[in-house]
């Protein structure tokens, strides 16, 4: 069985049990407060956050290849779901929303399964980190600002980022100061403990204390919004009502948008923790598990789900080793749903919003942006554009901005690969880039040139320009370090032939060294076979230099 499901439990070790149980309890403690907050972001009542933290978590755990990642309701999918409701004019918490949101989760599951079948997991490597970080930071900032009016006791349902800013500034003096004070104190305490004592689930502790205080002192009589009556028990598990559903375009298109947004975020999270903790994950199996988890979300009547970086990090911190952690977390959530939901009656909305606020402060990756601004200004601009794009056009269309920027960066990378002239450093045997190592010196009369890309029709002219600019009046020999040239297409082969003719006309010898077999095949298939037959291919730079010396 463990070859097909619950892969992480195969050959389970008794030594894992204690830490897995502790981690599961901690993950549940972290999940309860933020899940209820994210449910509201997605346009659902708070209890739906707990519904989303039971069956969907199990759905992922059963099929996952990652032994440590935690799946469930989180910022990205929730923000997009809420934005879709606003765009379609569906009121948050309405019967229409409760019918539409699970359908979004269903189609999110469909697209994840389709991605798994098509084996598109490898394409995650084409999503640039600046784009992804900027996109997630933009979503987080948008949600964070959206929580401030709720902390202040103001109505901001369906308002975008700039609308929320206008409410915060324009209606500040109308705030409910008791609730706002509770929210500010809660956020400060949570952020302090997150930094100083990260192992303490302070969000849950703060929520429990605030709920007790609100109930004991009847703070709802001071117009502090409380959650109110919450049904006990599990949700009514059911397949979405296809027969009476009519907004197919919104559900299918929205499901695709959520899938695209969560695809890279969730896979990169899975791969990142796998790299840090020295195990491997199967990207396409992960996509399948994402899909099954979203099917479970649809059956539970909740919003789409995705990977949680913070809860996965907590799992690793508490040394959880397998998906038993998710199973334990789901069991704890089940106990809360069955026996403790009545306790949530006096849960204050300002504090719940403060918990989401505190959870997202650290997600806005300002430190990464400042690092880019210092060392890679063009990448910093991409980060900023990706983040601002989300704020200007909204979370929903911000996904398109992020995807577009990723493709633009990929095209720029293909069109502008680096070309380096190499030289020698006294006392060292290797050859070094003159651009990166100012102490390196060229060999008189010889240009050693490394081009770090395959040659395509789109970059071949730039390649030719690099060659001609590198040649000097005293150049007698040109050595192509072909170790990073993986191929050449038909158009680029013609350009390369013209460059070689130009070198011949200037009486400059040329050699290709460290040449890959596939590149030689491309030479021979594109009427450049003379490169090999005329002896222009040699094994190493040193061998080429020996031929020159003869």
VEXKEVO-794864 format. One record per residue (C-alpha): residue in three letters; x, y, z. Coordinates in steps of 0.001 Angstrom, whole numbers, plus 500000, padded with zeros to 6 digits. Example, Ala and Ser with C-alpha at 12.3 -4.5 7.8 and 13.67 -1.06 7.14 Angstrom:
BEGIN
ALA512300495500507800SER513670498940507140
END
This chain:
BEGIN
UNK500000500000500000UNK502755502443500939UNK504106502295497390UNK500971504092496180UNK499566506119499083UNK500996507492502332UNK504473507201500861UNK506120508876503845UNK504824506158506198UNK506657503411504328UNK509294501887506626UNK508067504140509438UNK510439504350512389UNK509214504293515968UNK511674507088516753UNK509587509446514561UNK506334508981516497UNK506847511406519388UNK507991514329517212UNK505315513642514577UNK502572513827517201UNK503989516976518804UNK504423518606515385UNK500875517672514432UNK499479519342517546UNK501601522462516921UNK500525522633513272UNK496873522400514366UNK497422525147516949UNK498905527390514254UNK496195526456511754UNK493075527165513822UNK493357530989514096UNK494791531733510643UNK492469529289508868UNK489398531088510182UNK490881534407509069UNK491720533142505580UNK488189531757505240UNK486893535306505630UNK489422536536503055UNK487935533938500689UNK484421535238501341UNK483315532441503680UNK482297532328507356UNK485223531697509761UNK484194528104510589UNK484838527174506965UNK488537527685507661UNK488369524746510073UNK486393522697507538UNK489217523405505064UNK491723522139507627UNK490313518641507975UNK489539516629504826UNK491745518675502420UNK494779518161504700UNK494123514408504651UNK493604514487500874UNK497098515879500403UNK498734513656503038UNK497439510464501430UNK498895511140497979UNK501895513415498659UNK505492512573497863UNK506744515222500320UNK506977513838503860UNK506932517267505520UNK504896519804503575UNK501631521001505136UNK498722521749502829UNK495564523717503577UNK493814527067503360UNK496341529867502872UNK496837533417501631UNK497228533118497848UNK494249530908497002UNK492056532690499564UNK492891536153498216UNK492193535139494615UNK488942533441495623UNK487795536597497417UNK488801538723494416UNK486833536508492041UNK483726536898494203UNK484138540689494124UNK484694540689490353UNK481519538645489827UNK479469540740492231UNK478887537845494651UNK478455538960498249UNK480823537371500764UNK479087534847502988UNK475975534729500800UNK474279531516499666UNK475627532221496168UNK479181532443497551UNK478745529197499507UNK477729527475496253UNK480309529127493993UNK483461528806496126UNK483455524953496289UNK483033524881492509UNK486200526978492228UNK487986524411494395UNK486632521592492208UNK488034523111489018UNK491291523950490792UNK491531520219491506UNK490718519386487871UNK493490521641486562UNK496050520347489074UNK495278516763487999UNK495550517834484355UNK498934519456485065UNK500066516195486697UNK498933514099483713UNK500711516461481306UNK503830516305483538UNK504307520056483666UNK506016519987487072UNK509396520724485517UNK508123524070484225UNK508246525469487747UNK511954526092487136UNK510975528747484583UNK509192530865487188UNK511671533458488381UNK512107533990492109UNK511832537826491871UNK508492537488490080UNK507186534897492543UNK508413536784495603UNK507003540085494346UNK503678538461493465UNK503292536791496884UNK504392539990498623UNK501777541955496677UNK499039539497497626UNK500146539563501269UNK500207543356501360UNK496763543488499771UNK495307541096502383UNK497192542802505205UNK495809546254504355UNK492362544676503949UNK492494543490507576UNK493167546939509031UNK489596548288508567UNK488300545128510288UNK490750545712513120UNK489370549267513346UNK485773548043513342UNK485000549559509918UNK483115547944507043UNK485346547320504014UNK483741544272502383UNK484574543984498682UNK487025546896498725UNK490323546764496849UNK493764547810498126UNK493403551520497420UNK489792551515498607UNK490940550046501910UNK493625552729502217UNK490971555392501634UNK488771553878504370UNK491695553641506811UNK492617557300506302UNK489156558760505786UNK487310556927508568UNK490117556600511112UNK488333558751513719UNK485245556524513439UNK487159553464514633UNK485890551278517452UNK488707552122519817UNK488159549202522183UNK488329546644519368UNK491173548508517625UNK493202548556520852UNK492649544807521309UNK493792544236517724UNK496946546357518064UNK497960544705521334UNK497272541251519847UNK499390541958516748UNK502285543334518820UNK502262540348521194UNK502111537830518338UNK504938539515516401UNK507089539726519543UNK506659536058520371UNK507139535060516719UNK510569536689516833UNK511688535820520376UNK509860532556521105UNK508833531096517709UNK507908527687519118UNK505032529103521176UNK501729529133519167UNK500951532640520399UNK498259533287517760UNK496049530597519266UNK496828531698522818UNK495945535317522005UNK492714534230520293UNK491664532121523281UNK492417534920525775UNK490654537543523626UNK487611535294523232UNK487399534727527011UNK487751538466527723UNK485100539316525120UNK482705536759526592UNK483285537626530251UNK482939541382529752UNK480266541109527018UNK482303543376524727UNK479878542832521868UNK477617545401523574UNK480302547950522666UNK479805547174518959UNK482791544841518712UNK481973542353515989UNK482022538740517183UNK481774535522515198UNK478506534480516864UNK476821531086516652UNK478855528397514933UNK477470524933514139UNK479266522020515752UNK480374518958513853UNK481717518345510374UNK480508520127507265UNK477918518451505086UNK480212516580502722UNK478758516676499207UNK479778516953495571UNK479158520508494274UNK475693520970492797UNK476386520833489054UNK472721520582488071UNK471749523974489460UNK475028525785488744UNK475163528328485928UNK478354530386486310UNK480612527938484486UNK482865530546482888UNK483640532155486247UNK484263528811487977UNK486422527291485236UNK488380530480484550UNK488764531200488261UNK489903527638488934UNK492571527972486252UNK493776531298487704UNK494049529818491210UNK495867526754489863UNK498398528846487962UNK498997531083490987UNK499390528188493425UNK501266525880491034UNK504632527583491353UNK504184528674494969UNK503311525189496214UNK505848523281494106UNK508660525667494990UNK507774525265498670UNK507840521479498347UNK511171521495496498UNK512739524052498849UNK512052522012501982UNK513153518842500188UNK516497520461499343UNK516985521799502876UNK516182518460504516UNK517900516176501988UNK515094514159500444UNK513481514093497009UNK509956514883495867UNK508169513924492659UNK506837517173491186UNK504079515546489153UNK502938513386492059UNK502833516563494141UNK500570518152491522UNK498302515109491723UNK498200515421495520UNK497386519143495182UNK494489518176492933UNK493141515534495317UNK493353517990498212UNK491318520524496248UNK488730517871495392UNK488470517244499141UNK488028521009499616UNK485191521041497070UNK483460518141498840UNK483878520002502144UNK482246523121500672UNK485333525304501169UNK487751527375499113UNK490794526179497182UNK493826525110499208UNK497574525320498702UNK500912524843500469UNK501564526686503712UNK505168527842504088UNK504768528931507725UNK503125525710508906UNK505591523579506958UNK508449525519508543UNK506918524894511984UNK506665521188511175UNK510354521094510286UNK511241523159513363UNK509494520630515623UNK511209517759513753UNK508142516237512137UNK509304513568509698UNK506222512188507936UNK502681513006506856UNK501496511536510154UNK501908515171511254UNK499086516180508866UNK496931513302510078UNK497398514329513723UNK496687517984512842UNK493476516968511054UNK492455514873514081UNK492938517866516419UNK490852520058514094UNK488161517345514099UNK488037517421517916UNK487612521213517832UNK484783520932515285UNK482990518222517247UNK483333519483520788UNK484730523028521013UNK483025525083518291UNK480648526613520843UNK483619528253522530UNK484165530330519378UNK480910532313519812UNK482627535329521399UNK485679535260519138UNK486309538967518296UNK486720539923514657UNK489354542644515345UNK491655540078516985UNK491065537509514237UNK492078540151511674UNK495099541071513806UNK496209537422513667UNK496086537464509853UNK497870540832509867UNK500696539432512026UNK500914536261509937UNK501463538219506733UNK503889540897507940UNK506839538529507548UNK505653537235504180UNK506280540594502491UNK509882539894501559UNK511398543365501910UNK514783541885502845UNK514959539988499542UNK513948543114497609UNK516666545201499300UNK519214542506498492UNK518161542614494835UNK518259546394494837UNK521863546247496037UNK523210543515493761UNK520761543147490851UNK518778546309490179UNK517038544886487113UNK515740541947489187UNK514646544377491914UNK512649546293489300UNK510942543054488257UNK510119542272491920UNK508660545736492420UNK506701545635489166UNK505264542233490073UNK504197543429493526UNK502793546770492372UNK500992545007489522UNK498981543007492051UNK498062546176493957UNK497089548188490867UNK495169545616488801UNK494040543494491745UNK494931540024492939UNK492896538300490225UNK494556540028487267UNK497849540192489157UNK498229536477488420UNK498338537353484730UNK500920540054485416UNK503085537527487293UNK502843534924484520UNK503602537534481859UNK506644538817483763UNK507943535261484180UNK507781534671480436UNK509336538058479683UNK512236537298482031UNK512679533871480459UNK512790535414476979UNK515236538094478135UNK517444535381479603UNK517427533457476320UNK518070536575474267UNK520776537971476523UNK522992535161477803UNK526429536096479021UNK529491535898476858UNK532900536089478507UNK536462536486477321UNK538715534264479431UNK542267534800480635UNK544884533372482973UNK545688534210486575UNK549338533885487552UNK549953530695489489UNK546637529062488531UNK545904526466485878UNK542305527326485001UNK540942530077482765UNK538865532872484274UNK536381535483483080UNK538093538848482630UNK534800540507483599UNK534569538716486939UNK538304538530487678UNK540132541801486915UNK543421540133487881UNK543132537683484952UNK545161538514481826UNK544543537681478176UNK547036535516476315UNK548700537762473683UNK547256537193470198UNK544619534737471517UNK540962535264472371UNK539362532553474502UNK535616533084474420UNK532835531318476345UNK529179531810475389UNK526698530527477976UNK523715529473475864UNK522474527408473005UNK522400529417469771UNK518942530338468458UNK517690532571465694UNK516891535150468407UNK520358535426469982UNK522666534517467114UNK523169538117465941UNK524143539145469454UNK526586536223469497UNK528121537434466228UNK528470540950467611UNK530213539582470712UNK532748537740468555UNK533588540712466351UNK533903543090469311UNK536202540653471127UNK538664540467468211UNK541611542905468378UNK544181544047465851UNK546759541530467103UNK544354538566467366UNK545716535501465571UNK543642532750467141UNK540061532562468404UNK539158529707470788UNK535483528995471411UNK534890527436474832UNK531764525506473806UNK531118523846477175UNK527906525865477673UNK526734525809474036UNK524159523030474009UNK522943523365470432UNK522451525532467356UNK519346525895465195UNK519155526414461437UNK519124530222461453UNK521873530458464063UNK523979527964462095UNK523944530340459122UNK525021533228461367UNK527772531091462901UNK528991530127459412UNK529183533808458494UNK531196534543461645UNK533662531748460867UNK534019533059457315UNK534697536507458760UNK537445535045460964UNK538976533310457923UNK538920536558455971UNK540835538224458801UNK543361535366458841UNK542364534278462332UNK542579530589463252UNK539694529227465272UNK539067526172467436UNK536083524804469354UNK536970523150472671UNK534942521182475254UNK532398520653472503UNK529299518631473401UNK528260515762471141UNK524826517288470496UNK526460520506469332UNK528697518593466904UNK525583516817465579UNK523949520194464988UNK527060521391463144UNK526954518371460849UNK523197518681460225UNK523442522356459271UNK526262522344456702UNK528912523175459267UNK530517519730459122UNK533813521338458053UNK534267522501461649UNK534871518875462599UNK536439517548459376UNK538955520391459051UNK540270519892462567UNK538684522885464257UNK537405520784467171UNK539914519890469890UNK539444518607473415UNK540700521407475649UNK541924524985475666UNK545453523770476502UNK545420521449473491UNK544364524337471242UNK547175526498472629UNK549688523719471908UNK548538523618468264UNK549100527364468001UNK552607527033469398UNK553679524515466708
END
